[in-house]
Amino acid sequence: MNKSTGKTVLLWILGFICCLPIPVTILIAKSDKLSKKVKTILIGSLWAVIFLAGVIGGSDDSNSKKAGNDEIPKIEIGFSYLDIQRDNYEEVEAKFKEAGFDNITLTEIDNDSKLKSGDVESVIVNGEDNFHSFDKIPANSKIVINYYKLIDEKTTEAITENSEKTTEKKSAAKKSSVSEEKSDLKKEDNSIQNELITLNDIPVYSDSPYVEINNNIPFFTEEEKLNTTVFENYSNLDSLGRCGVAYANLCKELLPTEERGEIGDVRPSGWHTVKYNDLIEGNYLYNRCHLIAYRLAGENANRKNLITGTRYLNSIGMLTFENTVGDYIEYSDNHVLYRVTPIFEGDNLIASGVEMEAWSVEDGGKDICFNVYCYNVQPGISIDYATGDSEEDNSSNGYIDISNNDTTYDSNNETKEITTDNQNIESCDYVVNTNTKKFHKPTCSSVSDMAEHNKWYYSGTIDELKGKGYIPCKRCLKGY
C-alpha cells in the first residue's frame, strides 16, 4: 500500500467514525423505546465492530508494508565468474545491468603492463568472487568490478619495452645469482648445509609433481622433533615482495573454526590473472597458493603465507601432502612439525617450487614423515619465472587430466588407489569435496563442478561427516 492510498483509507475511517457511529450512538442513547440494558448492548456491539475492523485493517496494512519492504526480488545471474575474466569492464557492467542489477561499483586497480587496459581483474558479488550462472541473488546485491587502470597505447608500449629489458637483465644475471647463493650457503655446520637446498640440488622436472629430498627425511633438528609447543612463524616479505619460510607446530588448536574467507585482494609476487581454456582444469594458470594450507592453520588472507602457484602445484603437488597432514591432525591429538619453503632463483618473482617437510612429534615420525620438493610448473605452459609471464608450450599437448590421477601419497611412502568409478556416486550417501571441506547430495549440481580427485564418495550420516569437520552444502542440504 502506497502513502496516498493509506491517507485516503485513513480519511474514510475518520469520516465513517464521525458521520455514522457517533450519531447512531447518540440516537440509541436518547431513545425512549429501548431499555437501558438494550441500549448498552447495542452501543457496545457497535463500537466493538468498529474496533475489530480497525485492528484487522491496520494489521493487513502493516503486513503489506512489511512484505513490500522485505520481499526484494531475486535474479538469476546468468553467467559465472569464469565467463567474464579478462573481459572489458564496461561489457561486464552492461551484463549485470542487463540482468537487472544496479548496485554496481567500478574500482580501478594498477595496471602491471602485461594486461590489456580496462580488462577485468575480478568481480565481487556480495563479498564472493566465485559466483555461478545459476545463482539467484537479491536485485540490490552489491557488485564490485575491479579492472585494470586505463592507460594510453604509448605508455603501454614504453612500459612493455622497459619490462622486456628488465627481463633480459634478470635472465643474464641468473647464473651468477645462483652461484653467489650457493657460495653463501657454505657453512661449517653440516646440519645447516643439508637444510639449505638450492635448485642445483633438485632434478629437472620430468612428469612427476614432486621429488623426495634427503631420502624423504625432514631437516628438523632432534630438539625440534621433540617439541610439543604450538607455534606459527611466517617470514616477512623480502624487498621484492616475496614470501619466505612458513613454519608451524600444527595441532587441533590451530585448525580453522570458521569457513574460509576471500583472498582475492591479495596479489602475491609475480601474480597474473591469465586463462588457458581447455588446457588447465579450471582454465586459470595461477592460484593464490597457501604455503601452510588454510585447512591446517586457519590462515586465510595472510600475505606472508600466499605465493603465486600454478594450478598443477596447488592441486597435484601440494594438496595430497596437505590432506595427509590434515587428516592425521583431525583424528589424533598429536602435533606435526610442518615447514614449507618457497625456493626462488635469483630475483625471480615466481618460485620455482616449494620444499615441504613434516614430522609427527609424539610418535617420532612414524605416521607423518616426509621431505619433498613440489615443482611450480604447469605442463603445456611455458613460464617466465622472472616476471610471471607465460605462453602456451606447443612442444607438448599441454593438457593434464587430473581427474584420471589414480594414486595418492600416504605417510608410509606407499601409494593407494582412489576409486573414480562413476558407480560410486550411485552407491554413496554423500559426495565430499576434500578441497573445500563441503559435502553434498549425489544429485547436487555442485558435484559436477568438482575435480574428480577432490571427490570422496561417502556412505554414512550427516552427523558423522560433521563430526569429521566437514560442512553441509548450503544449497542441497539447507537447514542441516
N, C-alpha and C positions, 0 to 999 in steps of 0.2 A: 504494500500500500504506500503510494507516494504522499508527500506532505499536503498537497492541495486536496486530495481525496480525504485525508484524515481530518482536515479542518472542516470540510463540508459535513462529514458524518457528525463531528462534534457539535456543530451548529444545529443540525437536525435534532440531535438528542436534547440539547438545551431548549430548543423551541418546543419539542414534544413535552418536556417536563413542565415548562411554563404555561403552555397552551392547553394541555389536556389533564394531566394528573392533579395539578393544584386546583383548577376549577372543579373537577369532579370530586375531589376531597372535600371542598367547601360545600358543595351541593349535598353530599351524603351527610355531612355533619349537621347541616341545618334542616334536614328532612324531618318532618313531624310524624311521618308514616312509619318510620323504621325505629325499632327499639335500639337502645344504647349498645346492646350486645351485638346486634346485626351490623350496626354502623362500624363498630370496632373491627369486626371480621372483614367487612368489605374494604375498609381503608387499609388494614394490614395486608390483605391479599394483593390489593392494587400496587402498593409500594414494594412488596416482595417480588412481584413480577418485574417491575421496573428495575429493581436492584439486580436480579439474576440476569436480565437482558444486558445490563451494563457490564457485569462481570464477564459473561460469555463473549460479548463483543470485544471487550478490552483484551481478553486472552487471545482471541483469534488474531486481533491486530498485532499483538506482541509477537505471536508465533510467526506471522507472516513477515514482520520486520526482521526477526532473527533469521528466518530462512533466507530472506533476501540478502542478509549480510554474510551469513556463513557458507552458503552453498555457492562457492566460486567454481565455475565450470572447469573441468579438466580436459586437456587437449593432448592428443597423441602426437609426439614429436615428429615422427615420420622419417627420421634419419638418425644415424648413430654418430658417435664421436669419430669413428673411423672414416666416415664418408666425407668429412669436411676438413680433415687435417691438410694443411698446406693450401687450402682454397683461399681466395681473396676475401678479406674480412667483410667487404661490402656485400658480396654474394651470400656469405653466411648470415649476415644480419637480415638480408632480404628473405632468406629461407625461414628464419624464425618468425619474422613479421607475417609472412605468407601463411604460416601455420597458425597464427593467431596470438603470438606473444608480443608484448610491447615494453616490458620492463627490462630493457637491454642496455648494458653499459659497454662502451668500447674503451679498451685500455691499450695504449701504445707502449711497446717494450723496445729495448735497444736492439738494433739490427746488428748481427755479428758478421755481416757482409757476405755470408755464404748462402743466405736465403733471400728469396725474392721479396722486395719491398712490398708491404701490405699483406703478406701471407699470414694466415692464422697460425699461432703457436699452440694455443689451447682454448677450449671453451668450457667454462664452469657453469653448470646448471644446478642451482640450489646447493652450492658447495661441492658438487661432484663433477668429475671430469670424464667419467666413463658411462655416459648415458646411451640408451639404445633406442632404435626406431619405434619399438612397441611400447615404450614407457609413456604413461599418461600422467601429466603433472598439471598443477593449477595454472590457470591462464596468467596469473600475476607473478609467476615464479621469476626469481632473479637470475638473469643470464648475463655472464661476463665474457666478452670476446677479447682475448689477448692476441694482438697482432704485431708483426714486426714494423718498426718505425719506417715511415715513408722517407726515402732519400732519393735524390735525383740520380740519373744514369752516370753523370761524370764522377760523382762522389763514389758510386758503387764501383766503377772501373778503377778508380785510384786506390780504393781500399783493397780490392781484389788483387791488384798488381803488387801492392805492399805485402799482402798476405803471402803471395807466391814467393816473393823474395825472402820473407822470413822463414818460410818452409824450407827453401833451398839451404839457407844458412844453418837451420837446425839439423837437416839431414847430413850436411857436411861435417857437423860437429859431433855426430852420434858416436863414431868410433873413439874419438878422443875422450868423450864424456864417459863412455863405458870403461875405458882403460883407467882413467883417473879414479872412477868409482871403485874399480877393482883394487887399485893400489891402496886406497883409503881403508879398505876392509882388512888389510893385513894386520892382525893383532897377535900378540904373544899368547893370549889365552885361546887354546884350540876350541873350547866350547863356544866362544863368541864367533870364531871363524865359521863354524858349522851353522850357526843361527842365521848369519847374513848371507843369503844366496843372491846371485845375480843371474841375469838372463843367460850368461855363458854356462851356467850350471844346468840350464833347462834344455832338454832336447827340442828340436824344431817340431812344431805341431804336425801330427800325421793322423788325422781322423779320430783320435781319442780326445775327449773333452778335458782329460786331466792325466797327470803322471804322478807317480809316487816319488817322494823326496826322502832321503836318509832312511831308506828301507821302510818307509811308512811310519817312522817313529818321530814324534814331535820333538822340537828342540827345547822343551821346558827343562829347567834345572831340577835336580832331585828335591830341593827345598820347595820349589813351586808345585811339584806334583803331590805334595802333602798338604797343601793349603786348602782349607775349607772356609776361608773368609770370603764373603761375597763382595765383588767389586766390578766396576766397569771403567775402562780407560779408553778415551778416544783422542788420538793425536790432533794437535792444532793443524789447520791448513797451512801449507807452505806458501812461499811468495808467489807461486803460480796458481794458488787456489786448489791444490791437490790434497787429497786425503792421505793420512799416514796409517800407522798400525792401529787396529782396534782390538782390544784385549779385555777379556772378562772371565770371571769365575761364575759360570751360569748355574742356576738352580731354579726351583719353583718360585722363589721370592721375586725373581726378575721377570717372570712371564707376564705378558700383557694382560691387563684387566679390562680393557675396552677394545672395541672394534677399531681396526686400523684406519687412520685418517688420511687426508690428502697430502701428497708430496709434490704436486705439480709446480709449486712455486720455487722449488729447489733446482738450480741449474749447475750440476757438477762440472768440473773442468772438462773441456772438450765436448760439451753437450751439443747435440744437433737433433732436431726433430726431423727424421727422414724415414721415408717408407720405401719398401721394395715389395710391391704387391705380388703375391703368389710365390715369392722366393723365400719368405720368412714367415713362420707361424705368427699370426697377429699383424704381419706386414711391417711393423716398426723394427728398425735395426737396433736402436739403443733403448735400454731400460735404465731407470734410476735404481741402481743396484746397491742394496744394503750390504755393508761388509759383515756386520752381525745382524742376521735376519730379524725382522720385527717379531716373528714368532718366538724368538729365543730371548729377547731382552726388552721388547716393547718400545724400542727406539724407532720413531717414525720419520719425521722431517728433520733429523739431525744432520746438518751439512757435513759434519766431521765423519759421518758414517755412510755417505752416499757417493758412489763413483759412477761414471758413465760406463756401463757394461753392456755387452751385446746380449741379444735375446738368448743366444746359444750359451753364453757364460752363465746367465742368470737361471735359466730353466734346465739346462742339460748338465752344466759343470757343477754349480754350487748347490742346487736345490736338493739333490739326493743326500748330500752330507748334512745339510741343514735339517732335513726331515729326520735323519737318523739320530742326530743330537736332540732335536725337539721331542721325538717320541720317547727317548730314554729319560729325559728330564721329567716329562709329564707322568710317566709310570713308575718313577723311583723317587727317593728322597735324597739322591746323591748330587754331587757337584761335578761340573765338567769345565776344565780349563779350556778356553777357546780363544784362539788368536787368528786374525785374518790380516794379511799384509799385502796391500796393493803394490805391485812392482812396476815402476816406470823406467823407461830407458831415456837417459839424459833429461832433456826438458820437455819431453812428450807430455801432452795434456791427457792422453788416453793411456790407461795402464795396459801393459802387455798381458797381464794376468794377475791372479791373486794366489798367495800361499795360504792354505787353510790347515790349522793344527788343532787337534782336540785330544783330551785325555780325561777319562773318568777317574776322579780322585779316590773315592772310598774303596773301589775295587782294584786300584793300581793299574788302570788302563785295560782291564780285562774285557769290558763291554764296549768302551769307546777309545779307540787309539788310531789316529791317522795323521798323516802329514802329506798333503798333496798340493800340486800346483795346477790351477784351473786356467785354461787358455781363454783370453778375452778376444776371441775370433768369431767370425760368422762365415761358415762355409758358403762359398759362392760370391762373397763380397770382399773387395779389397779395401782396406782401411789405412788411412794416413794417421798414424798414432800421434804425430806431432800436433795436428790440428783437429782431428776428428772427422775430416772429410772422408768420403767413401764413394765407391763406384762398383757397379756390377763386374764381377770377375768372370769373363767368358771362357776361361780355361777349364771350368767345371760347370755342371748343371746348376750348382748353387742351391738346390733345394734339399733340405734335410727334413725328412718327415719324422718328427719326434713322436708321433703317435704310434710308430712301429718300434719304439725303443722298448725292448722286452726284458731288460735287466736293470737291477738297481744295486747300489753298493750297500753292504752291511759291515758291521764293525769287525767281523772276523775275516775280512778280505775275501769273502766268497760272494758269489752272485746268486740271486734268487729270482725266479720268474715273476713277472707281473702279468697276470692274465688280462688280455684286452679283448677277449671274445665278446661279441655283441650279445651272446646268450646270457651273459652275467646280468645284464640290465633287466632281463625278464624274470630272473630268479631272486633278485635282491629286493630289499625293502627300501633302501635309500642309496643315493649316489653322493659320495662325499668328494668335495673339491679340496684336495690336500694342500693346494696353494693358498686358497682364500680362507680355508678352515670352515666353510659353509657346507651344509648338506641339503639335499633336495629330494623330492619325489622323483622316481624314474621318468615320469611323464612331464616334468617341469621343462619349460623351454630353455632354461639356462644350461641344462645338461648338454644340449647340442653345441653350446658355445665353448665347452670345456676342452682343453687339450687332453687327449686320451691318457697321457702319462700322469695327469693330475687326478684321474678318476679312481675312486676306491668304492667298489660295489659292496655295500654293507648289508648284512642280514641281522636285524636286531631292532631295538626300540629307540624311540626318540630320546628317552631319558638316558639310555646307555650312551648315545652319541654326545649328548650334552654333558654327561659326566666325564667324557674324554676331552672336553674342551671345545667341541665343535658347535657351530651356531646354525640354527634352523633358517632356511631361506625365508625372507620376508614376503615373497610372492606366493609360493606354493604351500608354505607351512605357516601362514599368517596366524598369529594368535598363540603359537607354541613358545 
